[in-house]
Amino acid sequence: MTGSSAPPTASTPTGSVARPRRRVPFWDNARFACIVLVVLGHAVQRLTYDSDIALSLYLVIYAFHMPAFAIISGYFSKSDAPTRTQMARVITDILVPYVVFEGLWTLTKWLVEGQASPNLTQPSWTLWFLLALGIFRVVLPYLALLRWPLLWTVAISIGAGYLPNIDSTFSLSRTLGLLPFFTLGWWLREHDIVARWRLLDHRSWWVWAGSVGLFAVAGWAAWFFVDDWRAMNLREWLFYDENYAAIGGTQWWAGGVRLALMLVAIALSFAFFALLPRGGHWWTHFGQYTMYVYLLHSFVLYPFRENGLLRHAEPTWLWLPLVIVASVLIALGLATKPVRRIFRPLVEPRPNWLFADPTLARREGRRSDPTGSRRPREEPRTPRPDPRQNG
């Protein structure tokens, strides 16, 4: 994947050492910024019941953060017919972690709440995105065969909201709802838009100013009309998780609301990308490990959501900044090497026993996660000397 990562150093047929491709820091910055917003959105949720400012922040985050994540994931996805290895990676990177963490959530609920209903068809909390990514990968080669794939996915997303039988089972409602964003990311890469328009080369002052202005307008609208957003249950619309009628959209034009929200999501996503730093920073490499943060942060937040600590938390001017800082620290902490070392068997399992050909589950060299991040092994093997070089 050009510009996305550096493949491992490997010996060429002549015994020379291949030069790794340059990794583009921007994409790791984007991944980590998105995962921080995921943690923040979940952390601030309990404050939204009692604070208009917290709800306004929540609505702005949910207006674009998962669409932005889907765009990034689509950008690093291939539409070619999958190889056996790529098919195996859907199993090892998505399906197996999904089953593992569903089991952990079932155990957690049983220990804490005294009851649990194991059901793999109903994803627990954040696990819906794993299934969505798996379905995205499966359908992308078929979408790529069509003329106007973006238009088709927009029609699918809007149309799905009218059908009451499309629900959260296997995350189908959210998957179809967010499919246009994933397809948009793939389309941008397929047409080489970023490179052709040199979007990562420089950032004009007016782009930065316009992006800041767009977020300022979004924040003002979220706060000024907060009572209206509560009345229309806007947060449910932003989840893409229910049919229109279930959340009050009984009019024939309810699909227009979703279309408008999709346009807002795209505008805010690109404004968000425009504001991100292009160069590398001390935190940039954490963007390679977003799946650790995504799968583990819910267990960190679960006690705070259940014990009621953040309900009626006053004053907001004190608690909201604390939650924001804590969310950043949680994201940083869960991406650190000690945490990765402990939880790698759960987040990045290698179930050799599952395959008729066990080599399909082995990843020599590069490791990846479902969001498209590829990275070198943390402890690369020392290349073996070529005996032909020793005479």
C-alpha positions as CSV (number, residue, x, y, z in Angstrom):
1,M,0.0,0.0,0.0
2,T,1.9,3.0,-1.3
3,G,2.5,5.6,1.3
4,S,0.7,3.8,4.1
5,S,3.4,1.8,5.8
6,A,6.9,0.4,5.7
7,P,7.1,-3.3,4.9
8,P,9.7,-5.3,6.8
9,T,13.2,-5.4,5.6
10,A,13.6,-8.6,3.5
11,S,16.3,-10.2,1.5
12,T,16.0,-9.9,-2.2
13,P,16.9,-12.9,-4.5
14,T,20.4,-11.5,-4.9
15,G,20.9,-11.3,-1.2
16,S,20.8,-7.5,-0.9
17,V,18.6,-5.8,1.6
18,A,15.4,-4.2,0.3
19,R,14.8,-0.6,1.3
20,P,11.5,-0.2,3.2
21,R,9.0,2.3,1.8
22,R,8.5,5.5,3.7
23,R,5.7,5.5,6.1
24,V,3.4,8.6,5.9
25,P,2.9,9.9,9.5
26,F,-0.4,11.7,8.5
27,W,-2.4,8.4,8.4
28,D,-1.1,7.3,11.8
29,N,-2.0,10.7,13.2
30,A,-5.5,10.4,11.7
31,R,-6.0,6.9,13.1
32,F,-4.9,8.0,16.6
33,A,-7.0,11.2,16.5
34,C,-10.0,9.2,15.5
35,I,-9.6,6.6,18.2
36,V,-9.2,9.4,20.8
37,L,-12.6,10.7,19.6
38,V,-14.1,7.2,20.0
39,V,-12.9,7.0,23.6
40,L,-14.0,10.6,24.3
41,G,-17.5,10.0,22.8
42,H,-18.0,7.0,25.0
43,A,-16.6,8.6,28.1
44,V,-18.7,11.8,27.8
45,Q,-21.9,10.0,27.1
46,R,-23.1,9.9,30.8
47,L,-22.6,13.7,31.1
48,T,-24.9,14.4,28.2
49,Y,-28.0,13.7,30.3
50,D,-27.4,16.7,32.6
51,S,-25.2,19.0,30.5
52,D,-26.1,20.8,27.3
53,I,-22.5,21.6,26.6
54,A,-21.5,17.9,27.0
55,L,-24.4,16.9,24.7
56,S,-23.2,19.5,22.1
57,L,-19.7,18.1,22.2
58,Y,-21.1,14.6,22.0
59,L,-23.2,15.5,18.9
60,V,-20.3,17.1,17.1
61,I,-18.1,14.1,17.7
62,Y,-20.7,11.6,16.6
63,A,-21.5,13.6,13.6
64,F,-18.3,12.6,11.9
65,H,-15.9,10.4,14.0
66,M,-17.0,6.9,12.9
67,P,-17.6,8.1,9.3
68,A,-14.0,9.4,9.4
69,F,-12.8,6.0,10.7
70,A,-14.7,4.3,7.9
71,I,-13.1,6.6,5.3
72,I,-9.6,5.7,6.5
73,S,-10.4,2.0,6.6
74,G,-11.8,2.2,3.0
75,Y,-8.7,4.1,1.8
76,F,-6.5,1.2,2.8
77,S,-8.7,-1.5,1.5
78,K,-8.3,-3.4,-1.8
79,S,-11.1,-4.1,-4.2
80,D,-9.2,-7.0,-6.0
81,A,-10.5,-10.5,-5.6
82,P,-9.1,-11.5,-2.2
83,T,-6.3,-14.0,-2.0
84,R,-6.4,-17.0,0.4
85,T,-4.2,-15.0,2.8
86,Q,-6.5,-12.0,2.7
87,M,-9.5,-14.2,3.3
88,A,-7.7,-15.8,6.3
89,R,-7.0,-12.3,7.7
90,V,-10.7,-11.5,7.8
91,I,-11.0,-14.5,10.1
92,T,-8.0,-13.8,12.2
93,D,-8.2,-10.0,12.4
94,I,-12.0,-9.6,12.7
95,L,-14.0,-12.7,13.3
96,V,-11.9,-14.4,15.9
97,P,-11.3,-11.2,18.0
98,Y,-15.1,-10.6,17.7
99,V,-15.9,-14.0,19.2
100,V,-13.2,-13.6,21.8
101,F,-14.4,-10.2,23.0
102,E,-18.0,-11.1,22.9
103,G,-17.1,-14.0,25.2
104,L,-15.3,-11.5,27.5
105,W,-18.2,-9.2,27.5
106,T,-20.6,-12.0,28.4
107,L,-18.3,-13.0,31.3
108,T,-18.0,-9.4,32.4
109,K,-21.8,-8.8,32.4
110,W,-22.4,-12.1,34.3
111,L,-19.8,-11.2,37.0
112,V,-21.0,-7.6,37.4
113,E,-24.7,-7.7,36.7
114,G,-25.4,-11.3,37.7
115,Q,-26.8,-12.1,34.3
116,A,-25.8,-12.4,30.7
117,S,-27.3,-13.5,27.4
118,P,-24.7,-14.8,25.1
119,N,-25.7,-13.9,21.5
120,L,-23.1,-13.6,18.8
121,T,-25.7,-12.0,16.5
122,Q,-26.0,-8.9,18.7
123,P,-22.6,-7.2,19.0
124,S,-21.8,-5.8,22.5
125,W,-21.2,-2.1,22.7
126,T,-18.2,-1.3,20.4
127,L,-17.9,-4.7,18.7
128,W,-20.3,-3.7,16.0
129,F,-17.5,-2.0,14.1
130,L,-15.5,-5.3,13.7
131,L,-18.4,-6.9,12.0
132,A,-19.0,-3.8,9.8
133,L,-15.3,-3.9,8.7
134,G,-15.6,-7.6,7.9
135,I,-18.7,-7.0,5.8
136,F,-17.1,-4.0,4.1
137,R,-14.2,-6.1,3.0
138,V,-16.4,-8.8,1.7
139,V,-18.6,-6.6,-0.4
140,L,-16.0,-4.1,-1.7
141,P,-14.8,-6.3,-4.7
142,Y,-18.5,-6.5,-5.8
143,L,-19.1,-2.8,-5.4
144,A,-15.9,-2.1,-7.4
145,L,-17.5,-3.9,-10.4
146,L,-20.3,-1.4,-10.6
147,R,-20.6,1.9,-12.3
148,W,-21.1,4.7,-9.8
149,P,-20.4,2.7,-6.7
150,L,-20.7,5.7,-4.4
151,L,-24.2,6.5,-5.6
152,W,-25.2,2.9,-5.1
153,T,-24.0,2.8,-1.6
154,V,-25.7,6.1,-0.8
155,A,-28.9,4.7,-2.1
156,I,-28.4,1.5,0.0
157,S,-27.7,3.5,3.1
158,I,-30.7,5.8,2.7
159,G,-33.0,2.9,1.7
160,A,-32.0,0.7,4.5
161,G,-33.4,3.2,7.0
162,Y,-36.9,2.6,5.7
163,L,-36.8,-1.1,6.3
164,P,-37.8,-2.1,9.9
165,N,-36.3,-5.6,9.5
166,I,-32.8,-4.2,9.0
167,D,-31.7,-3.8,12.6
168,S,-28.6,-4.4,14.8
169,T,-28.5,-8.1,14.1
170,F,-24.9,-8.7,12.9
171,S,-24.5,-4.9,12.9
172,L,-26.3,-4.8,9.6
173,S,-28.1,-1.4,10.1
174,R,-24.9,0.4,11.0
175,T,-22.9,-1.4,8.3
176,L,-25.2,-0.4,5.5
177,G,-25.6,3.1,7.0
178,L,-21.8,3.7,7.0
179,L,-21.0,1.8,3.8
180,P,-20.9,5.0,1.7
181,F,-18.0,6.4,3.9
182,F,-16.0,3.2,3.5
183,T,-16.6,3.2,-0.2
184,L,-15.6,6.9,-0.4
185,G,-12.3,6.1,1.2
186,W,-11.6,3.4,-1.3
187,W,-12.7,5.7,-4.2
188,L,-10.3,8.4,-3.1
189,R,-7.4,5.9,-3.2
190,E,-8.6,4.2,-6.4
191,H,-8.6,7.6,-8.2
192,D,-5.4,8.7,-6.4
193,I,-7.0,11.9,-5.3
194,V,-4.7,12.6,-2.4
195,A,-1.6,12.3,-4.5
196,R,-2.9,14.0,-7.6
197,W,-4.2,17.0,-5.6
198,R,-1.1,16.9,-3.3
199,L,-3.3,17.1,-0.3
200,L,-0.6,16.0,2.1
201,D,2.1,18.3,0.7
202,H,1.1,21.5,2.1
203,R,-1.8,23.2,3.9
204,S,-2.9,26.7,2.9
205,W,-3.9,29.1,5.6
206,W,-7.4,29.4,4.2
207,V,-7.8,25.6,4.4
208,W,-6.9,25.7,8.1
209,A,-9.1,28.7,8.7
210,G,-12.0,27.2,6.8
211,S,-11.8,24.0,8.8
212,V,-11.6,25.8,12.1
213,G,-14.6,27.9,11.0
214,L,-16.6,24.8,10.0
215,F,-16.1,23.2,13.4
216,A,-16.9,26.5,15.1
217,V,-20.2,26.6,13.2
218,A,-20.9,23.0,14.0
219,G,-20.2,23.5,17.7
220,W,-22.4,26.7,17.7
221,A,-25.3,24.9,16.0
222,A,-25.0,21.9,18.3
223,W,-25.2,24.1,21.3
224,F,-27.7,26.8,20.2
225,F,-30.3,24.3,18.9
226,V,-29.5,21.7,21.6
227,D,-33.2,21.6,22.8
228,D,-34.3,20.9,19.2
229,W,-31.7,18.1,18.9
230,R,-32.9,16.5,22.1
231,A,-36.5,16.7,20.9
232,M,-35.7,15.1,17.5
233,N,-33.4,12.5,19.2
234,L,-30.5,13.5,17.0
235,R,-28.1,11.2,18.7
236,E,-30.0,8.2,17.6
237,W,-29.9,9.4,14.0
238,L,-26.1,9.7,14.2
239,F,-25.8,6.1,15.3
240,Y,-27.1,4.7,12.0
241,D,-28.5,1.9,14.2
242,E,-32.3,2.2,13.9
243,N,-34.8,2.5,11.1
244,Y,-36.3,5.9,10.7
245,A,-39.7,5.1,12.1
246,A,-38.2,3.7,15.3
247,I,-36.5,7.1,16.1
248,G,-39.4,9.3,15.1
249,G,-38.8,9.6,11.4
250,T,-42.2,8.5,10.2
251,Q,-42.4,11.0,7.3
252,W,-41.7,9.8,3.7
253,W,-38.8,12.3,3.5
254,A,-36.9,10.8,6.5
255,G,-34.2,9.6,4.2
256,G,-33.4,13.2,3.5
257,V,-32.4,13.6,7.1
258,R,-29.8,10.8,6.7
259,L,-28.6,12.3,3.5
260,A,-28.1,15.7,5.2
261,L,-26.2,14.0,8.1
262,M,-24.0,12.1,5.6
263,L,-23.1,15.4,3.9
264,V,-22.3,17.0,7.3
265,A,-20.2,13.9,8.2
266,I,-18.2,14.2,5.0
267,A,-17.6,17.9,5.4
268,L,-16.5,17.6,9.1
269,S,-14.4,14.6,8.3
270,F,-12.4,16.4,5.7
271,A,-12.1,19.5,7.9
272,F,-10.9,17.2,10.6
273,F,-8.3,15.7,8.3
274,A,-7.2,19.2,7.2
275,L,-6.5,20.1,10.8
276,L,-4.3,17.1,11.6
277,P,-0.5,17.5,11.5
278,R,1.3,16.1,8.5
279,G,4.6,15.3,10.3
280,G,5.6,12.7,12.9
281,H,5.3,13.4,16.6
282,W,6.0,11.4,19.7
283,W,2.4,10.0,19.7
284,T,2.2,9.3,15.9
285,H,3.2,5.6,16.2
286,F,0.3,4.9,18.5
287,G,-1.9,5.3,15.4
288,Q,-0.6,1.8,14.4
289,Y,-2.3,0.2,17.4
290,T,-5.8,1.7,17.3
291,M,-7.5,-1.8,17.5
292,Y,-6.0,-2.3,21.0
293,V,-7.6,1.0,22.1
294,Y,-10.9,0.3,20.4
295,L,-11.3,-3.2,21.9
296,L,-10.0,-2.5,25.4
297,H,-11.2,1.0,26.2
298,S,-14.8,-0.1,26.8
299,F,-13.7,-2.4,29.6
300,V,-11.9,0.6,31.2
301,L,-15.0,2.8,30.9
302,Y,-17.5,0.2,31.9
303,P,-17.2,0.7,35.7
304,F,-17.7,4.4,35.3
305,R,-20.7,4.0,33.2
306,E,-22.3,1.5,35.6
307,N,-21.5,3.1,39.0
308,G,-23.3,6.4,38.1
309,L,-20.2,8.5,38.9
310,L,-20.7,10.7,35.8
311,R,-24.5,11.2,36.3
312,H,-25.3,14.5,37.9
313,A,-21.6,15.4,37.8
314,E,-21.4,19.1,38.5
315,P,-20.0,21.5,37.7
316,T,-19.7,20.8,34.0
317,W,-16.7,23.2,33.6
318,L,-14.7,20.9,35.9
319,W,-15.9,17.4,34.9
320,L,-16.0,17.8,31.2
321,P,-12.3,18.9,30.9
322,L,-11.4,16.0,33.3
323,V,-13.2,13.5,31.1
324,I,-11.5,14.9,28.0
325,V,-8.0,14.6,29.5
326,A,-8.8,11.1,30.9
327,S,-9.9,10.0,27.5
328,V,-6.7,11.1,25.9
329,L,-4.7,9.3,28.6
330,I,-6.7,6.1,28.2
331,A,-6.1,6.1,24.5
332,L,-2.4,6.7,25.0
333,G,-2.1,4.1,27.8
334,L,-3.9,1.3,25.9
335,A,-1.6,1.8,22.9
336,T,1.6,1.4,24.9
337,K,3.9,-1.6,24.4
338,P,3.3,-3.3,27.8
339,V,-0.5,-3.3,27.2
340,R,0.0,-4.6,23.6
341,R,2.3,-7.3,24.9
342,I,-0.2,-8.5,27.4
343,F,-3.3,-8.4,25.2
344,R,-1.8,-9.4,21.9
345,P,-3.2,-13.0,22.1
346,L,-6.7,-11.5,22.4
347,V,-6.5,-8.6,20.0
348,E,-4.2,-10.3,17.4
349,P,-4.8,-14.0,17.8
350,R,-3.0,-16.5,15.6
351,P,-5.3,-19.5,15.6
352,N,-3.2,-21.9,13.5
353,W,-5.4,-24.8,14.6
354,L,-8.4,-23.2,12.9
355,F,-7.1,-23.6,9.3
356,A,-6.6,-26.6,7.1
357,D,-3.4,-24.8,6.1
358,P,-1.9,-23.5,9.4
359,T,0.5,-21.2,7.5
360,L,-2.4,-18.9,6.7
361,A,-2.6,-17.7,10.3
362,R,1.1,-16.8,10.5
363,R,2.2,-13.3,9.8
364,E,5.9,-13.1,9.1
365,G,7.1,-9.5,9.0
366,R,4.2,-7.0,8.7
367,R,1.3,-7.0,11.1
368,S,-1.9,-5.2,10.4
369,D,-5.2,-4.4,12.0
370,P,-8.7,-4.1,10.5
371,T,-8.4,-0.3,10.1
372,G,-5.7,-0.8,7.5
373,S,-2.7,0.0,9.6
374,R,0.4,-2.0,8.7
375,R,3.5,-2.0,10.7
376,P,6.8,-3.7,11.1
377,R,7.2,-6.5,13.7
378,E,8.2,-4.9,17.1
379,E,11.0,-7.4,17.4
380,P,12.2,-8.1,13.9
381,R,14.4,-11.1,13.3
382,T,18.0,-10.5,12.3
383,P,18.3,-11.2,8.6
384,R,20.2,-14.4,7.9
385,P,23.5,-13.8,6.0
386,D,23.4,-14.9,2.4
387,P,26.0,-17.8,2.2
388,R,26.7,-16.7,-1.4
389,Q,28.2,-13.5,0.0
390,N,30.8,-15.4,2.0
391,G,32.4,-17.0,-1.1
